[in-house]
Amino acid sequence: MELNIDDIIFWQYEFFKVNATLINSWIVMLLLISVSWLITRKLTAGIDIKRGQAFIESFVVYVVDQIREETHEEPDKYLPFIGALFLFIAFSNIIGIIPGFNAPTASLSTATALAICVFIAVPIFGISNRGFSTYIKHYIQPSPLMLPFNIIGELSRTLALAIRLFGNIMSGSLIVAIILSLSPLFFPAIMQAFGLLIGIIQAYVFAILALVYIASATRVREVKQNNEVK
């Protein structure tokens, strides 16, 4: 098996490569779009709804409650981004248990791209909530000498976010592959269930950490105002 799915190349022209990471990411996105269309095309209102719709609505309500609890704001503007992160990572990890399909989240490039999305989203949400000048000022609090340390902190947590996702998914895949090679007749069902659980947990952790980073960027004004009142 390939230790790095980026090394599985299907087509290459000079520096441009189409590898397994790219193909599998497209597959995940197409499946998500298709599933979303199939689920939402027959939605109904009222109390007499199908079980599938009830499950989806319960999931959305849970995500909304998590966002509201963390940000103490209306979750509408955060739901699309956080929900998309969770669904992409979770769906990638879930179908990654299918033999022959490599989860794109097992690639460091995918994990880094997702972490960069969070890195960009944090100042966007922060500036939209507090304004450009107010948001930028928190980088020099309590002293301008803290500017380089605050910037390093932003970069390091982005790196940690990428490494955490990549490391957990890659190590989980390797452990499952090793155990299956040693005991192919006894462990498959157990390890598939274990891989499914780990994949969902990692998607949840990534989404929650992204939400925490965004919430911390949007709460600076609130903390400052509370200090001024005191």
Secondary structure, DSSP 8 states (H G I E B T S, - for coil): --S-GGG-EEEEETTEEEEHHHHHHHHHHHHHHHHHHHHHTT---SS---HHHHHHHHHHHHHHHHHHHHHSS-GGGTHHHHHHHHHHHHHHHHHTTSTT---GGGSHHHHHHHHHHHHHHHHHHHHHHH-HHHHHHGGG-S-GGGHHHHHHHHHHHHHHHHHHHHHHHHHHHHHHHHHHHH-TTTSHHHHHHHHHHHHHHHHHHHHHHHHHHHHHHHSHHHHHHHHHH-
